[in-house]
Amino acid sequence: MATGKFGAGALLSLLILAPSTSAQAPLRSITLYSEPNFQGDQLTVTQARERIQLGWQIRSVRMPEGDRWLVCPRVEYEGNCVILIKSDPSTRFFVGSVRPRKNADLPPPAPGTRPEAGDPGPSLRGAESEYFATPMLNGQRALSCDSGGEGCARDAADAFCNAQGWPRAVFQRQEQIDGRHHLTDVLCARQRN
């Protein structure tokens, strides 16, 4: 009998001393509210959702500090999408789809400063594509490949676009600077031409 009690006690102490799952990195999440100041009906999203159909307009948004979410007014990430970078107690928009940005764990760059690590650099975004004249990775110009070959440049551009939430690059060029090949003029899109 003593062995049984010792076994249960040992198990109990293991459960008490075991690290809790709440100590793990928090999940990315965005909570959309039907009323200002985080009130009313709500929907919390923790992963990409291509189709959201709510019977109400978004009036406030809560998200953990450092998260970034692409929010689109139409399903399948169409329409004039925006990137949300912080909670907002008073806003007004419709949502049809949302997805976390790959670099959501980094703070946004301050206005007028050079891009920080993880920021892809300035871009021009449309409903079906996003153009990066000088793609950035970790605060540096994105390298294509040592050889400068078109095949590996295409692979590097695809990887860059994937990191920005796009399935592929449909156009890219290379630029040689100080003997190294860098990506330039990268167009990320849903469909390859």
Secondary structure as UniProt FT lines:
FT   HELIX           2..17
FT   HELIX           21..23
FT   STRAND          30..35
FT   TURN            36..38
FT   STRAND          39..45
FT   STRAND          60..62
FT   TURN            65..66
FT   STRAND          69..72
FT   HELIX           75..77
FT   STRAND          82..84
FT   STRAND          97..100
FT   TURN            102..105
FT   TURN            111..112
FT   TURN            117..118
FT   STRAND          124..125
FT   STRAND          129..132
FT   STRAND          136..137
FT   TURN            138..139
FT   STRAND          140..141
FT   HELIX           150..163
FT   TURN            164..165
FT   STRAND          168..177
FT   TURN            178..179
FT   STRAND          180..189
//
